[in-house]
Amino acid sequence: MTDPFEHFDALRARYARSFASKHKAFGDAWHALESAPDAATARELQLLVHRLAGSLPAYGYAPLGALASSIDCALLEWQEKPPAERDDVRRVVDTVREPVNALLDELLRQAPAA
């Protein structure tokens, strides 16, 4: 029988190897939102960051998960407002810019060297 700690370490290592692809997908969605801000693109980014907010802590990356969660909450709060009550999407882009860049930097920094 495999040691559960070894099994978790192997899962965590496999998850960490996905950081480069997660960085690319999240970065692409972020750059799309920055260059053409609209509700649909904001939703795409929110879905990606929502997945990160859930999975990062599960694999031992709680600080990154908290950062992802803050972005998720800001985007979700904006989306849940009726369209007539929402701020301009560019305002939410400005609101999440710093945490998005921090998350992108950390995903890249923590990605294992190829």
C-alpha positions in Angstrom: 0.0 0.0 0.0 1.3 3.4 -0.9 2.0 6.0 1.8 -0.8 8.6 1.7 1.8 11.4 2.2 3.8 10.1 -0.8 0.6 9.9 -2.8 -0.3 13.5 -1.9 3.2 14.7 -2.7 3.0 13.1 -6.1 -0.4 14.7 -6.8 0.9 18.1 -5.6 3.9 17.8 -7.9 1.7 16.9 -10.9 -0.5 19.9 -10.0 2.5 22.2 -9.8 3.6 21.0 -13.3 0.3 22.4 -14.6 1.2 25.9 -13.4 2.7 26.9 -16.7 -0.4 25.9 -18.7 -2.6 27.5 -16.0 -0.5 30.7 -16.3 -1.0 30.7 -20.0 -4.7 30.1 -20.0 -5.3 32.6 -17.2 -2.9 35.1 -18.8 -4.6 34.8 -22.2 -8.1 35.4 -20.6 -6.8 38.4 -18.7 -5.2 40.0 -21.7 -8.4 39.4 -23.7 -10.4 41.2 -21.0 -7.9 44.0 -20.8 -7.9 44.6 -24.6 -11.6 44.2 -25.2 -13.5 44.4 -21.9 -17.0 43.0 -22.0 -19.2 40.9 -19.7 -18.6 37.6 -21.6 -14.8 38.0 -21.4 -15.1 38.9 -17.7 -17.1 35.7 -17.2 -14.5 33.6 -18.9 -11.8 35.0 -16.7 -14.0 34.5 -13.6 -14.6 30.8 -14.4 -10.9 30.2 -14.8 -10.0 32.0 -11.5 -12.9 30.3 -9.7 -11.3 26.9 -10.6 -8.0 28.1 -9.3 -9.5 29.5 -6.1 -10.9 26.0 -5.4 -8.0 23.8 -6.5 -5.0 25.8 -5.2 -5.7 25.4 -1.5 -6.6 21.7 -2.0 -3.0 21.1 -3.2 -1.4 23.1 -0.5 -1.2 26.5 -2.1 -3.5 28.4 0.3 -2.0 31.9 -0.2 -2.4 31.6 -4.0 -5.9 30.3 -3.5 -6.8 33.3 -1.3 -5.4 35.6 -4.0 -7.5 33.8 -6.7 -10.5 33.9 -4.4 -10.2 37.7 -4.1 -10.3 38.0 -7.9 -13.1 35.5 -8.2 -15.2 37.4 -5.6 -14.6 40.8 -7.3 -15.6 39.5 -10.7 -18.6 37.5 -9.4 -19.9 40.5 -7.4 -19.8 42.6 -10.5 -21.5 39.9 -12.6 -24.3 39.3 -10.1 -25.5 42.9 -10.3 -28.2 43.6 -12.8 -26.6 45.1 -15.9 -28.1 48.5 -15.3 -26.5 48.7 -11.9 -23.0 47.5 -12.9 -20.0 49.8 -13.0 -18.3 49.9 -16.4 -16.4 46.6 -17.0 -13.2 48.7 -17.2 -13.6 49.6 -13.6 -13.7 46.0 -12.5 -10.6 45.4 -14.7 -8.8 48.1 -12.9 -10.0 46.7 -9.5 -8.5 43.2 -10.2 -5.4 44.3 -12.2 -3.0 44.1 -9.2 -4.1 40.8 -7.8 -4.3 39.3 -11.3 -0.7 40.3 -12.0 0.4 39.0 -8.6 -1.3 35.6 -9.3 0.2 35.4 -12.8 3.6 36.2 -11.4 3.3 33.5 -8.6 2.0 30.8 -11.0 5.0 31.4 -13.2 7.4 31.6 -10.2 6.2 28.4 -8.6 6.0 26.4 -11.9 8.8 23.8 -11.8 11.6 24.3 -14.3 11.1 22.3 -17.4 
